Amino acid sequence: MGQTTFAWVLFLAYAAITSALALRGLKKTTTLQGFAIGNKDMGPGLVGVTLASSVASTATFVINPGFVYAHGLSALLHFGLAATSGVTLGLIILSKGFRRLGDENLALTLPHWLGAHYQNAAMRTFFALLNLLLAISFVVLIVKGSALVMVATLHISYATSVVVITCFVFSYIMIGGTYAHAYTNFFQGMLMVGVALLIVGSGLPLIADGVGPFMDRIAAQDPNLVKAFNPASPLYHDAWGVLVTPFIIGFGLVCQPHILTKALYVRSERDLNRYLLVGASVGFIFASMLLAGLYARVTLPSLASQDGVMATYIQNAFSPMLGVPISVALLAAGMSTMDGILVSASSIAGNDLFLGAMGRRLFPKATDEERGLLALKASRYILGAMGVAALVIALDPPVFVGLFAQFGVYGVVAASVAPVTFAIFVTKVNGRDAFAAAIAGVATHLAMYIYYLAIAGRSFFEVNPSITASAGATVSVLVLGATTLLRRRGGAR
């Protein structure tokens, strides 16, 4: 059997198993709640692996090793140490409170959770629209990264790969919702664990003589690549950009709809603790994948495409027959996060737009049950529209798709981290103040980006989204903290 034929056999087998799991999820998806968060009958191990694979995605497995390749140790510390620590701490600190308040308000999505807690319908709609708009950027990253792997593995064109990936993932999520997402993510996550261990292990011969000699080989190419703060890097040249802002953003990334809402899947607080332990452990294994960027720098010092580093490294580090299943697992890595984003986005569309202001206006005489069924249908139609948009952009994506995705996702972080954190830990916070803080956060992120590009004259590649978004999150926290203190001193709410 030839390499390409073997690749197609494995990919079709993967697609068949994933489709079967999606159909299994369809049997449990009869209501909007079942589509959005399930029926609280999933085990903590299942949800923990689902969480880790949702966080990791194509960014960790395909795109971010390219940043480590291009910028060296500073990028590894940025993504592998600071951002991973922020995500882990954020999950531990926020999950229990989020689950408790979510159960109290019967929340199905993050916008629903915020709107119900702060009793602010406009805030719910704002977060729904913001998440739907900015989610596209991360979906495009996943589609492009997965398509590059598919091109190298199945030897089909980039355009064909984009179409196959988009249609496949959007279709099975449209069928099975959260259950399809959880079941397929567990399967995909197990593949990803195996591949992560293989790829990390592939570089052990390179450090057989010690870490020092290994880093010396990188320093021989460019001494800046082995510095914690790379003075030649426009993105990772100081402690603020390498350690502080990625930690803030990592903490804030937990507030994404497809991550924090995982806490609503499990049935009890005891299960929640187990879910967090499993998620953090598997997430550490996935984060170790970033070492491949350094491996590639030693073995392939002159690669032209940053986004293509992983695909090229796999081709050179493994035999053709072993490289094929690894590449298929990399496709699974992308799809595991993409389907989580799509479940949350379509649930937001149905629950927060269709069952919110729009549904009441369009169907004022419909019962709650009738509106719920209509919302479930609407979520699937909107999911299809998002698929078309992602397909069009991914066919001609931005050059540095990783930064494009970070810009969009971090915008959600800048808006949500203050309202979510204050809701969990601070009592009697005014809903209008929380809404104003959210707007201030995302506005600061966008304003700084525009300043750097239009006024300071920097290129898109020279602007670190974690810096602009962390500034936005900080402004948001300060606004909400100050307004809350002022209201309490004035005796108002």
C-alpha positions as CSV (number, residue, x, y, z in Angstrom):
1,M,0.0,0.0,0.0
2,G,1.4,3.4,-1.0
3,Q,1.8,6.3,1.4
4,T,-1.0,8.4,-0.1
5,T,-3.4,5.4,-0.2
6,F,-2.6,4.6,3.4
7,A,-3.2,8.3,4.3
8,W,-6.6,8.2,2.7
9,V,-7.5,4.9,4.4
10,L,-6.7,6.4,7.8
11,F,-8.4,9.7,7.1
12,L,-11.6,7.9,5.9
13,A,-11.5,5.6,8.9
14,Y,-11.2,8.7,11.2
15,A,-14.0,10.4,9.4
16,A,-16.2,7.3,9.7
17,I,-15.6,7.0,13.5
18,T,-16.2,10.7,14.0
19,S,-19.4,10.6,12.0
20,A,-20.7,7.6,14.0
21,L,-20.0,9.4,17.2
22,A,-21.8,12.5,15.9
23,L,-24.8,10.3,15.1
24,R,-24.7,8.9,18.6
25,G,-24.8,12.5,19.8
26,L,-27.8,13.2,17.7
27,K,-29.9,10.7,19.7
28,K,-29.4,12.8,22.8
29,T,-29.9,16.2,21.1
30,T,-33.6,16.8,21.3
31,T,-33.7,20.2,23.0
32,L,-31.6,23.4,22.8
33,Q,-30.2,22.7,26.2
34,G,-29.0,19.3,25.0
35,F,-27.5,20.9,22.0
36,A,-25.8,23.6,24.0
37,I,-24.5,22.0,27.2
38,G,-25.8,18.4,27.2
39,N,-28.0,16.9,29.9
40,K,-25.4,16.7,32.7
41,D,-24.8,13.0,32.2
42,M,-21.1,13.2,30.9
43,G,-18.3,11.8,33.0
44,P,-15.5,14.0,34.3
45,G,-12.9,12.1,32.3
46,L,-14.8,12.6,29.1
47,V,-15.3,16.3,29.8
48,G,-11.7,16.8,30.9
49,V,-10.2,15.5,27.7
50,T,-12.8,17.5,25.8
51,L,-11.7,20.6,27.6
52,A,-8.0,20.0,26.9
53,S,-8.5,19.2,23.2
54,S,-10.7,22.3,22.9
55,V,-8.0,24.5,24.3
56,A,-5.1,23.0,22.4
57,S,-6.3,23.0,18.8
58,T,-4.4,23.7,15.6
59,A,-2.8,26.7,17.3
60,T,-0.9,24.5,19.7
61,F,-0.2,21.6,17.4
62,V,0.4,23.3,14.1
63,I,0.7,27.1,14.2
64,N,2.4,28.1,17.6
65,P,5.4,25.8,17.1
66,G,6.1,28.0,14.1
67,F,6.3,31.0,16.4
68,V,8.8,29.1,18.5
69,Y,10.8,28.2,15.4
70,A,10.9,31.9,14.3
71,H,11.4,33.6,17.6
72,G,13.1,30.9,19.8
73,L,13.0,30.5,23.5
74,S,11.1,33.7,24.1
75,A,8.1,32.4,22.1
76,L,8.3,29.0,24.0
77,L,8.1,30.9,27.3
78,H,5.3,33.1,26.0
79,F,3.0,30.2,24.9
80,G,4.3,27.2,26.9
81,L,5.0,28.8,30.4
82,A,3.1,32.0,30.8
83,A,0.0,31.4,28.7
84,T,-0.4,27.8,29.9
85,S,-0.1,28.8,33.5
86,G,-2.7,31.5,33.0
87,V,-5.2,29.1,31.5
88,T,-4.7,26.5,34.2
89,L,-5.0,29.1,37.0
90,G,-8.1,30.6,35.3
91,L,-9.8,27.3,35.1
92,I,-9.1,26.4,38.7
93,I,-10.3,29.8,40.0
94,L,-13.3,30.5,37.8
95,S,-14.9,27.1,37.1
96,K,-16.6,26.4,40.4
97,G,-18.2,29.8,40.7
98,F,-19.2,29.8,37.1
99,R,-20.9,26.4,37.4
100,R,-22.8,27.5,40.6
101,L,-24.1,30.7,39.1
102,G,-24.9,28.9,35.8
103,D,-27.0,26.4,37.6
104,E,-28.8,29.1,39.5
105,N,-29.7,31.0,36.3
106,L,-30.2,27.9,34.1
107,A,-27.6,29.4,31.7
108,L,-26.8,27.6,28.5
109,T,-24.1,30.0,27.1
110,L,-21.7,32.6,28.3
111,P,-23.8,35.6,27.0
112,H,-26.8,34.0,28.7
113,W,-24.9,33.6,31.9
114,L,-23.7,37.2,31.9
115,G,-27.1,38.6,30.9
116,A,-28.9,36.6,33.6
117,H,-26.5,37.4,36.3
118,Y,-26.4,41.2,35.6
119,Q,-30.1,41.3,34.6
120,N,-29.0,43.1,31.4
121,A,-30.6,42.0,28.1
122,A,-28.5,44.4,26.1
123,M,-25.3,43.0,27.5
124,R,-26.4,39.5,26.6
125,T,-27.0,40.6,23.0
126,F,-23.7,42.4,22.8
127,F,-21.7,39.4,23.9
128,A,-23.6,37.2,21.6
129,L,-22.8,39.4,18.6
130,L,-19.2,39.9,19.7
131,N,-18.6,36.2,20.1
132,L,-20.2,35.3,16.7
133,L,-18.2,38.0,14.9
134,L,-14.8,37.2,16.4
135,A,-15.1,33.4,16.5
136,I,-14.7,33.4,12.7
137,S,-11.1,34.5,13.0
138,F,-10.1,31.5,15.1
139,V,-12.1,29.1,12.8
140,V,-10.1,30.5,9.9
141,L,-6.8,29.7,11.7
142,I,-7.9,26.1,12.3
143,V,-9.1,25.6,8.8
144,K,-5.9,26.9,7.3
145,G,-3.6,25.0,9.7
146,S,-5.6,21.8,9.1
147,A,-5.6,22.3,5.3
148,L,-1.8,22.7,5.2
149,V,-1.5,19.3,7.0
150,M,-4.1,17.8,4.6
151,V,-2.2,19.1,1.6
152,A,1.0,17.5,2.7
153,T,-0.7,14.2,3.8
154,L,-3.4,13.5,1.2
155,H,-1.8,15.4,-1.7
156,I,-4.8,17.4,-2.6
157,S,-5.0,21.1,-3.3
158,Y,-5.3,23.7,-0.6
159,A,-8.7,24.8,-1.8
160,T,-10.1,21.3,-1.8
161,S,-8.7,20.7,1.7
162,V,-10.4,23.9,2.9
163,V,-13.7,22.7,1.5
164,V,-13.4,19.2,2.9
165,I,-12.5,20.4,6.4
166,T,-15.2,23.1,6.6
167,C,-18.0,20.9,5.3
168,F,-17.1,17.9,7.4
169,V,-16.8,19.7,10.8
170,F,-19.7,22.0,10.3
171,S,-21.9,19.1,9.2
172,Y,-21.3,16.8,12.2
173,I,-21.7,19.6,14.7
174,M,-24.9,20.6,13.0
175,I,-26.1,17.1,13.6
176,G,-25.1,16.3,17.1
177,G,-24.3,19.5,19.0
178,T,-22.5,19.3,22.3
179,Y,-22.7,15.5,22.5
180,A,-21.1,15.2,19.1
181,H,-18.5,17.7,20.2
182,A,-17.7,15.8,23.5
183,Y,-17.7,12.3,22.0
184,T,-15.6,13.3,19.0
185,N,-13.3,15.4,21.1
186,F,-12.6,12.5,23.4
187,F,-11.6,10.3,20.5
188,Q,-9.6,13.1,18.9
189,G,-8.0,14.0,22.2
190,M,-6.7,10.5,22.7
191,L,-5.2,10.6,19.2
192,M,-3.6,14.0,20.1
193,V,-2.1,12.6,23.4
194,G,-0.4,9.8,21.5
195,V,0.9,12.2,18.8
196,A,2.1,14.8,21.3
197,L,4.2,12.1,23.1
198,L,5.6,10.8,19.8
199,I,6.6,14.3,18.6
200,V,8.1,15.3,22.0
201,G,10.0,12.0,22.0
202,S,11.3,12.5,18.5
203,G,13.5,15.3,19.7
204,L,15.1,13.4,22.6
205,P,18.1,12.3,20.5
206,L,18.8,15.9,19.8
207,I,19.2,16.6,23.5
208,A,21.0,13.4,24.3
209,D,24.2,15.3,25.1
210,G,22.3,17.8,27.3
211,V,20.1,20.8,27.0
212,G,23.1,23.1,26.8
213,P,24.7,21.7,23.7
214,F,21.2,21.6,22.1
215,M,20.7,25.3,22.7
216,D,24.2,26.0,21.5
217,R,23.2,24.6,18.1
218,I,20.4,27.0,18.0
219,A,22.5,29.9,19.2
220,A,25.0,29.1,16.4
221,Q,22.2,30.2,13.9
222,D,21.2,33.2,15.9
223,P,22.1,34.0,19.6
224,N,18.9,35.9,20.1
225,L,16.9,32.6,19.6
226,V,18.1,31.3,23.0
227,K,17.4,34.4,25.0
228,A,14.4,34.6,27.2
229,F,13.6,38.0,25.8
230,N,14.6,38.1,22.1
231,P,15.8,41.7,21.3
232,A,15.3,41.0,17.5
233,S,11.7,39.9,17.9
234,P,9.0,42.5,17.3
235,L,6.6,40.3,19.4
236,Y,8.6,38.8,22.3
237,H,11.4,41.2,23.2
238,D,10.7,42.0,26.9
239,A,9.3,40.6,30.1
240,W,5.9,42.3,29.6
241,G,5.3,40.7,26.2
242,V,6.9,37.3,27.1
243,L,5.6,36.6,30.6
244,V,3.0,39.2,31.9
245,T,0.6,39.7,29.0
246,P,0.4,36.0,27.9
247,F,-0.4,35.1,31.5
248,I,-3.2,37.7,31.6
249,I,-4.5,36.5,28.3
250,G,-4.2,32.9,29.3
251,F,-6.3,33.6,32.3
252,G,-8.8,35.5,30.2
253,L,-9.0,32.9,27.5
254,V,-10.8,30.7,30.0
255,C,-13.7,33.1,29.6
256,Q,-14.2,32.1,26.0
257,P,-17.7,30.5,25.5
258,H,-16.4,27.1,24.3
259,I,-14.0,26.7,27.4
260,L,-15.7,28.0,30.6
261,T,-19.1,26.5,29.7
262,K,-17.5,23.0,30.0
263,A,-18.1,23.4,33.7
264,L,-21.8,23.2,33.0
265,Y,-21.5,19.7,31.4
266,V,-20.7,17.8,34.7
267,R,-23.3,16.8,37.3
268,S,-21.6,17.7,40.6
269,E,-18.8,19.6,42.2
270,R,-16.9,16.4,42.9
271,D,-17.0,15.6,39.2
272,L,-15.9,19.2,38.5
273,N,-12.7,18.7,40.5
274,R,-11.9,15.5,38.6
275,Y,-12.7,17.2,35.3
276,L,-10.2,20.0,36.1
277,L,-7.5,17.5,37.1
278,V,-7.9,15.5,33.9
279,G,-8.1,18.7,31.8
280,A,-4.9,20.2,33.3
281,S,-2.9,17.0,33.0
282,V,-3.8,16.4,29.4
283,G,-3.3,20.1,28.7
284,F,0.3,19.9,30.0
285,I,1.0,17.1,27.5
286,F,-0.4,19.2,24.7
287,A,1.6,22.3,25.6
288,S,4.9,20.2,25.4
289,M,4.2,20.1,21.6
290,L,5.7,23.5,21.4
291,L,9.2,22.0,21.8
292,A,8.8,20.8,18.2
293,G,9.5,24.4,17.1
294,L,13.0,24.2,18.7
295,Y,13.5,20.7,17.2
296,A,12.7,22.0,13.8
297,R,15.1,24.9,14.2
298,V,18.0,22.5,14.8
299,T,17.1,20.1,12.1
300,L,15.6,22.4,9.5
301,P,17.2,25.8,9.9
302,S,16.1,27.5,6.7
303,L,12.4,27.0,6.4
304,A,10.6,29.9,4.7
305,S,7.0,29.3,5.9
306,Q,6.4,29.8,9.6
307,D,2.9,28.3,9.4
308,G,4.3,25.2,7.6
309,V,6.9,24.3,10.2
310,M,5.1,21.4,11.7
311,A,4.0,19.7,8.5
312,T,7.6,19.9,7.2
313,Y,9.1,18.7,10.5
314,I,6.9,15.6,10.6
315,Q,7.8,14.7,7.0
316,N,11.5,14.9,8.0
317,A,11.4,13.4,11.5
318,F,9.3,10.3,10.9
319,S,9.1,7.6,8.3
320,P,6.4,8.1,5.7
321,M,4.2,5.3,7.2
322,L,4.5,6.7,10.7
323,G,4.1,10.3,9.6
324,V,0.7,9.6,8.1
325,P,-1.1,8.7,11.3
326,I,0.6,11.6,13.0
327,S,-0.7,14.0,10.3
328,V,-4.2,12.6,10.7
329,A,-4.0,13.2,14.4
330,L,-3.0,16.8,13.7
331,L,-6.1,17.2,11.7
332,A,-8.0,15.9,14.7
333,A,-6.3,18.5,16.8
334,G,-7.8,21.3,14.6
335,M,-11.2,19.8,14.4
336,S,-11.4,19.2,18.2
337,T,-11.3,23.0,18.9
338,M,-13.2,24.0,15.8
339,D,-16.2,21.9,16.8
340,G,-16.2,23.4,20.3
341,I,-16.2,26.9,18.9
342,L,-19.0,26.0,16.5
343,V,-21.2,24.4,19.3
344,S,-20.8,27.5,21.4
345,A,-21.4,29.9,18.5
346,S,-24.5,28.1,17.2
347,S,-25.8,27.8,20.8
348,I,-25.3,31.5,21.3
349,A,-27.1,32.2,18.0
350,G,-30.1,30.1,19.0
351,N,-30.3,30.9,22.7
352,D,-29.1,34.5,23.0
353,L,-30.3,36.0,19.8
354,F,-33.3,33.8,18.7
355,L,-34.6,33.2,22.2
356,G,-33.7,36.6,23.3
357,A,-34.9,39.9,21.9
358,M,-35.2,38.6,18.3
359,G,-37.3,35.5,19.1
360,R,-39.8,37.5,21.3
361,R,-40.3,40.0,18.5
362,L,-40.6,37.5,15.6
363,F,-42.8,35.0,17.4
364,P,-44.7,36.8,20.2
365,K,-47.5,34.3,20.4
366,A,-45.3,31.1,20.4
367,T,-45.0,29.1,23.5
368,D,-41.6,28.6,25.2
369,E,-41.4,25.1,23.9
370,E,-42.2,26.2,20.3
371,R,-39.6,29.0,20.5
372,G,-37.1,26.5,21.9
373,L,-37.5,24.2,18.9
374,L,-37.4,27.1,16.5
375,A,-34.2,28.3,18.2
376,L,-32.6,24.9,17.8
377,K,-33.3,25.0,14.0
378,A,-32.1,28.6,13.8
379,S,-28.8,27.7,15.5
380,R,-28.2,25.1,12.8
381,Y,-29.0,27.6,10.0
382,I,-26.7,30.2,11.5
383,L,-24.0,27.6,11.8
384,G,-24.3,27.0,8.1
385,A,-23.9,30.7,7.4
386,M,-20.8,30.8,9.6
387,G,-19.4,27.9,7.6
388,V,-19.8,29.8,4.3
389,A,-18.0,32.8,5.8
390,A,-15.1,30.8,7.2
391,L,-14.8,29.0,3.9
392,V,-14.5,32.2,1.9
393,I,-11.9,33.8,4.2
394,A,-9.9,30.6,4.6
395,L,-9.5,30.2,0.8
396,D,-7.5,33.4,0.8
397,P,-6.4,33.9,4.5
398,P,-4.1,36.5,6.0
399,V,-0.4,35.7,5.7
400,F,0.1,35.4,9.5
401,V,-3.1,33.6,10.3
402,G,-2.0,33.0,13.9
403,L,-1.9,36.8,14.7
404,F,-5.2,37.2,12.8
405,A,-6.8,34.6,15.1
406,Q,-5.3,36.0,18.2
407,F,-6.6,39.5,17.4
408,G,-10.2,38.1,17.2
409,V,-10.1,35.7,20.2
410,Y,-8.3,38.2,22.4
411,G,-11.0,40.8,21.7
412,V,-13.4,38.4,23.4
413,V,-11.0,38.1,26.3
414,A,-10.6,41.9,26.7
415,A,-14.4,42.3,26.9
416,S,-15.3,39.3,29.1
417,V,-12.6,38.8,31.8
418,A,-13.8,41.7,34.1
419,P,-17.6,41.0,34.0
420,V,-17.0,37.2,34.5
421,T,-14.5,37.6,37.3
422,F,-16.5,40.2,39.2
423,A,-19.7,38.2,38.9
424,I,-18.0,35.2,40.6
425,F,-16.1,37.0,43.3
426,V,-17.8,40.4,44.0
427,T,-21.3,40.8,45.2
428,K,-23.8,43.5,44.1
429,V,-22.1,44.7,40.9
430,N,-24.2,46.9,38.8
431,G,-25.1,45.5,35.4
432,R,-24.7,48.8,33.5
433,D,-21.2,49.2,35.0
434,A,-20.3,45.6,33.9
435,F,-21.6,46.3,30.4
436,A,-19.6,49.6,30.2
437,A,-16.5,47.8,31.4
438,A,-16.9,45.1,28.7
439,I,-17.2,47.8,26.0
440,A,-14.2,49.7,27.4
441,G,-12.1,46.5,27.3
442,V,-12.8,45.6,23.6
443,A,-12.6,49.2,22.6
444,T,-9.2,49.6,24.1
445,H,-8.0,46.5,22.3
446,L,-9.2,47.7,19.0
447,A,-8.0,51.3,19.5
448,M,-4.5,50.2,20.4
449,Y,-4.4,48.0,17.3
450,I,-5.5,50.8,15.1
451,Y,-3.0,53.1,16.7
452,Y,-0.1,50.7,16.1
453,L,-1.1,50.0,12.5
454,A,-2.3,53.4,11.3
455,I,-0.4,55.9,13.4
456,A,2.7,54.2,14.7
457,G,3.3,52.7,11.3
458,R,3.8,49.1,12.4
459,S,3.0,46.2,10.2
460,F,0.5,43.6,11.2
461,F,3.3,41.2,12.0
462,E,4.9,43.6,14.5
463,V,1.8,44.0,16.7
464,N,1.5,41.6,19.6
465,P,-2.3,41.0,20.2
466,S,-1.6,39.8,23.8
467,I,-0.3,43.3,24.6
468,T,-3.3,45.2,23.2
469,A,-5.8,42.7,24.7
470,S,-4.2,42.6,28.1
471,A,-4.4,46.4,28.1
472,G,-8.0,46.2,27.3
473,A,-8.7,43.6,30.0
474,T,-6.8,45.9,32.5
475,V,-8.9,48.9,31.5
476,S,-12.0,46.9,31.8
477,V,-11.1,45.7,35.4
478,L,-10.2,49.3,36.4
479,V,-13.5,50.7,35.0
480,L,-15.6,48.0,36.7
481,G,-13.7,48.2,40.0
482,A,-13.8,52.0,40.1
483,T,-17.5,52.3,39.3
484,T,-18.4,49.6,41.8
485,L,-16.5,51.4,44.6
486,L,-18.1,54.7,43.7
487,R,-21.6,53.3,43.8
488,R,-20.9,51.7,47.2
489,R,-19.5,54.9,48.6
490,G,-22.5,56.7,47.3
491,G,-24.9,54.1,48.6
492,A,-26.2,53.4,45.1
493,R,-26.3,50.2,43.0
